[in-house]
């Protein structure tokens, strides 16, 4: 497992250009979301905006994940000169159109299936929360409504002021709900961990790929859990640090770079695990 993490770090460092499409996509999505917030004022416009985001997601994911696969395969080659490696790395951009052509419809299906998963998970989380944690009493609900409509909360200190306005009981209540939401989200993330590599390497059909990825996930349960928990704690630590970095512009920029780097590292590590576990082993078996 340690060697896997080391190799993933090396691949990420050699192929740091993978962050470029990711950053561009995130920024374009942010700008489009901001634009849509002020222009989408009817159902037809909302449907058009949703379809646009769907297509943006399909184009980016199909091209970028195929590029990641290329980076993992590139790591198996031996380069005598660093110039040759740099040239081969830059050539990964040329694989993006191939990825879009092969997997665009697959990731449109991924988007729609993930939306369905969210629709199923939301009432489940609500049901568990109401039965395990409970709901707010009428007095607390009234106080919360007064707090949320307070204009000073929206314009001054933001979330910090909002939290300061809550009672200790309400803080504990929302803390429990946040913990429940985080737990369910983490479980879903684990279950979907091998879904994308399965699509890119083996099964373009997203529904069939989801089923096959779940089978592979539980066949090697302890290894995949260790891998996921390692990544989960690393990501949690970065997000925790990032909350404090928001108060300092320089620290915020550094943490933003670190989060983009970790996002690429996260994906490369999972792809590398899948490649070593299922692609290399099958190749050795065939030989």
N, C-alpha and C positions, 0 to 999 in steps of 0.2 A: 504493500500500500504506500509506503514511504517513497519507493522508487517511482510509483505512478505520479505522485504529487511533484516530485523533482522534475520528471520528464514533462509534465504539463506546464510547469513554470518555464522550462527551457523553450518549449514550443511557443508559449505566449510571448516570451521576450523576442524570439526570432520573427514572430509574425504579429508584431504590435500594430501593424497597419490594419488589422482586423477591427481595431477600435474606430477607424475612420468612418466606414459605412454605418456603424452603430451610433456614433455621435450625430452624424448627419440625419439619420432617420429619427432619432429622439428629438432633435431640434425642430425638424420639419413637422413632426407630429405635435409638438408643443405649440408651434406657430399656428398650425391648422386648427387645433383645439381652441386656441385663443380667438382666432378668426370666427370659428363656428359659434362660439359663445355669444357673439354680438350680432351675428347675421342669421342664425337659424331661429326663425320665429313661426314656423308652420310645420305641419306633419310632412308634406312633400320635401321640404328642405332638410328636415331631420333624417328622412329616409335616404336622401341623396348623400348627406354627410356620412351616414353610417356605411353606405355602400363604398364611398370613397375611402374611408378608413379601412374597410375590409380589403379592398384592392391594394392599398398601401402596405398593409400587413402581409398580404400574400406575396407581393413583389419582393419586399425586403427579406422576409424570412426564407423564402425559397432560394434567393440568391446568396444571402449571408451564411446560412447554415451549410450550403453546398461549398462555400468558400472555406468554412471551418473544416469540413471534411478534407478538402484539398490541403489545408495546412497540416493536418494530422498525417496524411499520406506523404507529404513532403518531408516530414521529420524522419521518415524511414530511409531517405536517400542520403548518400554521403557526398559532400561537396569538398573539393580540394581547395577552392578559393572562396573567400567570403563574397566576392563580387558575383560569383555564380549563384550563391544562395540568395543574395539580395535580388538578383534578377528573377530567379524562380519565385521568390516571395511576391514581388510586384506583379508577376504574371497571374497571381491568384485573382486579381481583379477581372481578368479575362474570363474566369469561370462563372462569374455572376450571371451573364445572359443564359448560359447553359443550365444553371440551377433554376432560373426563373422558368425556362421552357419545360424543364422536367417536373418541377414540384409546385408550380404556382397553384394549381387546382388542389393539390394535397393540403397546402397551408390555408387555403380558403376553407377547406373542410375542417382543419384544425381549429380555426377561429370559431366556426359555427358550433363544433362539438364542445369547445371550451365554454362557449356561451350557454349551451345546454347544461353542462356540468355545474356552472354557476347557478342556473335556475333551480337545479336539484339541491345543491348544497345550501342555498340561502334559507329555505324553510326548515331544513334539517338543523342548521345552526340556531335558528330562532326557536325551534321546538326544544332543543337541548338547553338553550340558555334560559328560557322561561321556566322549564322544569327543574333545572339544577341551580340556577342563580336567582331567578325570579325577576319580577318587574318593579319599576319605581312606584312608590305610593303616590297618591294624588297630590299631596303637598309638595313632594320633591319634583314631581312632573311640572307643577305650576311654576316652581322656582326655576327649573331648567328652561322653561319656555320664556320666562322673563329675562333670563341671562342671555339666551341666544338672540333675542330681538334687540338687545341693548346695543346701540350704535357705537358706543365706546369700545366694545369688545371687538368689533370688526375693524375699527380704525386705529386702535392704539397698540396694545401689546400682543394682539392675536391670540394664539393658543395659550401662551403663558398667563395672560389676563383671564382667559376663560377658565383655566384650571384653578386659578386663585379664587375665582368666584364660587367654586363648587364647595359644598360641605364635605367633611371627611367621609361621611357615609356614601355620598355620591361618587367620590373619588374611588373608594373601594369597589363600589358597584360597577363603575365603568372599567376599572382595572380587571375585574373578573371577566367581564364581557370581552375585553381586549385579549385576555389570555385564552379564552375559548376560541375567539376568531383566529388568533395566531396558531393555535393548536390544529384546528381544522384545516387552515390554509397550508400548514406544514405537511400534514398528512396527504393532502391532495398533490402538493408539489412532489412528494416522494413517489406517489403512485404514478405520476406522469414523467418521472425522471428519464426514463429510457424511450419515451414516446418519439421524440424528434429524431434521435439517432436511428431508431428503427425505420422511420420513414425515409431518411436520407440514404441509409445503407441497404435496406432490405425490401420494405413494403410501402410503396407509394400511397396505397389506400389508407387514409388516416384512421378509419374505424377498425380495420383489420390490424393495422400497426399498433393501435392502442391495446388490443387484446393480446397480441404477441409480446408486446413490451411488458405487460403485466405478468405474463407467464415467466419470462426471463428474469424479471425483477424478483419474484418470489422463489425461483429456483436457486438463486444465489442470495438469499435473503440477508444473511448476516453481513456479507461483504457490501451489499448495496446500502444497507442501513448505516454501516460505519462510514461509507463514502458520503452519504447524504448528511449525516450528523456533523461530520467534519466541515463540510461546506456550509451547513446551516449556522454553526457557531462562528465561523469566519465571517459570514455575511452579517450575522447579528451584531458582532463586535464592531464591524465597519459602520453599520447603520447607527449604532449607539454613539459612536464617536462623532458621526456626521451631525447628529442633533445638536451637539455642543459647538461644532465647527460653523454652524449657521450664524453665530454671533460675530465671527471674524471673517472678513472677505477673503483674505489670503488663505486661511485654513479651509474655508469653504471651497475655494478653487482646487486646493490640494486634495481634499476629500472627494471632490467630484471626479478628478482624474483617477484616484484610487478606486472609486466605485465602478468606473468604466473598465478599468484594468481587471478588476475582480469579476465583472460580468463576462468578459472574454475568457478569463481563466476558468471560471465556473463551467462554461460551455465546452471549452477545449478538454477539460478534465473528464467530463462525462462522455464526450465523443471518443477520447483516448481509451477510456475504460471499455466502452462498447467495442471499439476496434480491436483491442487486444483480446477481449474475452470471446467475441463471437466471429469476427472477421479473420483474424490471424489464426485462431484455432481451427476454423473450418478449412482454411487454406492448407494448414499442416496436415489435417485429416485427409484431404483430397490427395495430397502428395503421397 
